[in-house]
Amino acid sequence: MLRICSAVLALGLLVSGSAYAQAGVAGAWDLAINGPEGPINATATLKQDGENVTGSIDTPQGKAEMKGTYKGKTLNLAFSIQGPQGPIDIKVNGEVDGASMKGVIDFGMGMADFTAKKK
C-alpha cells in the first residue's frame, strides 16, 4: 500500500511540475502602457529558456531587443531605445497571471503602469 501511495504522489508531482514548466511567458503579448504623455500601445514577443527570457518589443518609438528573467510569477526585463538625447535604458517589472500581466515600466526619468494580454 505504501508503494502505491508513493507512486501516486510521485506521479502527481511530475504532472504538476510539467504543467508549471509549460506555464511560461513565451509568446506574443499586446501591451497597454499608461505613459507620462498618454497611452502607448506596444507588442512584445518573448522566448523563454528556464528562468532566462529574451525577445523584442515594438513601440511607436521603434523596435528593441530585451532580456531578463522570469521567476515564480515575476518578469523582469531590460532594454534600450533611442531617444532624442541618446539611448534610454528601460526596465520592465511585471507580475504574470496566466495570459495577463501587469506592472511598472521605469524609463529612468519617470515610471508608467502597464497591462498586457497574451495573444
C-alpha positions as CSV (number, residue, x, y, z in Angstrom):
1,M,0.0,0.0,0.0
2,L,2.9,2.4,0.8
3,R,4.4,1.8,-2.7
4,I,1.1,2.7,-4.3
5,C,0.7,5.9,-2.3
6,S,4.3,6.8,-3.1
7,A,3.8,6.1,-6.8
8,V,0.6,8.2,-6.9
9,L,2.4,11.1,-5.0
10,A,5.3,10.9,-7.4
11,L,3.0,10.9,-10.5
12,G,1.1,13.9,-9.0
13,L,4.3,15.9,-8.5
14,L,5.5,15.0,-12.0
15,V,2.3,16.2,-13.6
16,S,2.1,19.4,-11.6
17,G,5.8,20.1,-12.4
18,S,5.2,19.6,-16.1
19,A,2.1,22.0,-16.0
20,Y,4.2,24.6,-14.2
21,A,7.0,24.3,-16.7
22,Q,4.6,24.9,-19.6
23,A,3.0,27.9,-18.0
24,G,5.6,30.5,-19.1
25,V,5.8,33.9,-20.7
26,A,6.9,32.8,-24.2
27,G,4.8,34.1,-27.0
28,A,3.4,37.3,-28.3
29,W,1.9,40.0,-25.9
30,D,-0.1,43.2,-26.5
31,L,0.8,45.9,-24.1
32,A,-1.2,49.0,-23.0
33,I,1.2,51.5,-21.3
34,N,-0.1,54.5,-19.3
35,G,2.7,56.7,-20.5
36,P,3.6,60.1,-19.0
37,E,2.3,61.8,-22.1
38,G,-0.7,59.5,-22.7
39,P,-1.5,55.9,-23.6
40,I,1.1,53.9,-25.6
41,N,0.3,50.6,-27.4
42,A,3.2,48.1,-27.9
43,T,3.7,44.5,-28.8
44,A,6.3,42.1,-27.4
45,T,7.5,38.7,-28.5
46,L,9.2,36.7,-25.8
47,K,11.2,33.5,-25.7
48,Q,11.9,31.6,-22.5
49,D,14.7,29.2,-21.6
50,G,14.2,28.2,-17.9
51,E,14.3,31.5,-16.0
52,N,16.0,33.4,-18.8
53,V,13.8,35.5,-21.1
54,T,14.8,37.2,-24.4
55,G,12.7,38.9,-27.0
56,S,11.8,42.1,-28.7
57,I,9.4,45.0,-28.1
58,D,7.8,47.1,-30.9
59,T,6.7,50.6,-29.8
60,P,5.9,53.8,-31.6
61,Q,9.5,54.8,-30.8
62,G,10.9,51.8,-32.6
63,K,11.8,48.2,-32.0
64,A,14.3,47.0,-29.3
65,E,15.7,43.7,-28.1
66,M,15.0,42.7,-24.5
67,K,16.5,40.3,-22.0
68,G,15.7,39.4,-18.4
69,T,14.3,36.8,-16.1
70,Y,11.0,35.1,-15.1
71,K,11.0,33.7,-11.6
72,G,7.8,32.5,-10.0
73,K,5.3,35.0,-11.4
74,T,7.7,37.9,-11.6
75,L,9.0,39.0,-15.0
76,N,12.0,41.5,-15.1
77,L,13.2,42.8,-18.5
78,A,15.5,45.5,-19.6
79,F,16.1,47.2,-23.0
80,S,17.4,50.4,-24.5
81,I,15.6,52.6,-27.0
82,Q,17.0,55.6,-28.9
83,G,15.6,58.9,-27.6
84,P,16.3,62.5,-28.9
85,Q,19.2,62.9,-26.4
86,G,20.6,59.4,-26.9
87,P,19.8,55.9,-25.6
88,I,17.3,55.5,-22.8
89,D,17.6,52.4,-20.6
90,I,14.2,51.0,-19.7
91,K,13.3,48.4,-17.1
92,V,10.1,46.4,-17.0
93,N,8.8,44.7,-13.8
94,G,5.6,42.7,-14.2
95,E,3.5,40.2,-12.4
96,V,2.2,37.4,-14.7
97,D,-1.1,35.7,-14.1
98,G,-1.7,33.2,-16.9
99,A,-2.3,35.1,-20.1
100,S,-2.3,38.5,-18.5
101,M,0.3,40.7,-16.9
102,K,0.5,44.0,-15.1
103,G,3.4,46.0,-13.7
104,V,5.6,49.1,-14.0
105,I,8.0,50.4,-16.6
106,D,10.8,52.5,-15.4
107,F,12.0,55.0,-18.0
108,G,14.8,56.3,-15.8
109,M,13.2,59.8,-15.8
110,G,9.7,58.5,-14.8
111,M,7.6,55.4,-14.4
112,A,4.4,54.1,-16.0
113,D,1.9,51.4,-15.3
114,F,1.2,48.8,-17.9
115,T,-1.1,45.8,-18.6
116,A,-0.6,43.1,-21.1
117,K,-2.5,40.2,-22.7
118,K,-1.0,37.2,-24.4
119,K,-2.1,36.8,-28.0
